[in-house]
């Protein structure tokens, strides 16, 4: 522990305060579970709410399209608050910020559940999003500062599982709740999870903070926060808004101008909100850009597959959710093999080959029709779940391969911001592809729906395969400090 302490102090990083200085084996073992609690709450909440939108609209007596504000307000809140998460963690400590994030998210969930009109629900979703925004980046900061780089793959692969399980369980739980309970139960599901997590976080999560912290970049926050929030809004309401194409382009133009102004601002300030200089680290740059471009293809699959299963093939929402759930089982059951794969082949080989295989699997999904046996769909979902889990774990751990401990907060903030954008971009891309091949979704026949979704899947498969260009910039030994891969050693293949 003394080596870690001296290394942290040289970088200006304070280790856990007072009696938490000696990180116990129990705390270290529980840490991935604690971070996973936050990720699970956030990922479950979004997908479970999507299922309940029509029921909530009827209960609040508003048009279904108005419910888009409930979804978009949460996304906007994430976009605004994620960029300040690194500064908050440095200033107040990882435990305090992560615990506050869970507390605010849980409180927001409770208030959403008791809301009796659309305006109050939107306000509570903004509160909920401000808590959710802190979970992902602060959780990553804590993981990077706690685990040695050689241990990071195992830890990160475990934490990534809730991000896969939540979207799989969401439609099933959401459908069951709407079928048998009041819609408010959708929001109450997270309350006991949040309260348990809050107690465990205060007891076991280390409280890392910087010894030297700088003032918050207010101008940068205004420029970047407003620009990214506007961009997130456009992506969130894409294809489902009364705004004209000209108005949408105008909003995109304003967003681009704000983000460009932020780029100029970073060159003139000593301590910008986001340290874009970190993108000069090749492994970090490739991991972040790869996350963005890969999700243009695979990020839209959770949108298109339920559409194919429910609208095209006639499955119920619960049946559709059960067909997608094997993806989560694959991630959990094959977690231990991921470090071995990365150790044997290295990041470059794994990310290039795995991205291509993901594209091929999406093409295989485009063959599903009424004649496809259920067992085959389940097997395809299982294989796809393993590939996506390996992809996300590889990209997320590669990002920190060459990042120092004192740079962890800045790197996590950038990575989390890009990931949030990537999710929105992925869904927008899938929505655009579906609209392109199914112009009139309301009047389309069953056959036209299936054919259109198949074509959309093929487009996403092509985008996924093309994204391998990003990973081709890696070198054979990149990320070896994390993967323990030894370049030049025969792999046996």
Buried (B, 14 or more C-beta within 10 A) or exposed (E): EEEBBEBBEEEEBBBBBEEBEEBEEEBBEBBBBBBBBBBBBBBBBBBBBBBBBEBBBEEBEBEEEEBBBBBBBBBBBBBBBBBBBBBBBBBBBBBBBBBBBBBBBBBBBBBBBEBEEBEBBBBBBBBBBBBBBBBBBBBBBBBBBBBEBBBBBBBBBBBBBBBBBBBBBBBBBBBBBBEEEEBBBBBBBBBEBBEEBBEBBBEBBBBBBBEEBEEBBEBBBBBBBBBBBBBBBBBBBBEBBEEEEEEBEEBBEBBEEBBEBBBEBBEEEEEBBBBBEBBEBBBBBBBBBBBBBBBBBBBBBBBBBBBBBBBBBEBEBBBBBBBBBBBBBBBBEBBEEBBEBBBBBBBBBBBBEBBBBBBEBBBBBBEBEEEEEEEEBBEBBBBBBBBBBBBBBBBBBBBBBBBEBBBBBBBBBBBBBBBBBBBBBBBBBBBBBBBEBBEEBEEBEEEBBBBBBBBBBBBBBBBBBBBBEBBEBBBBBBBBBBBBBEEEEEEEE
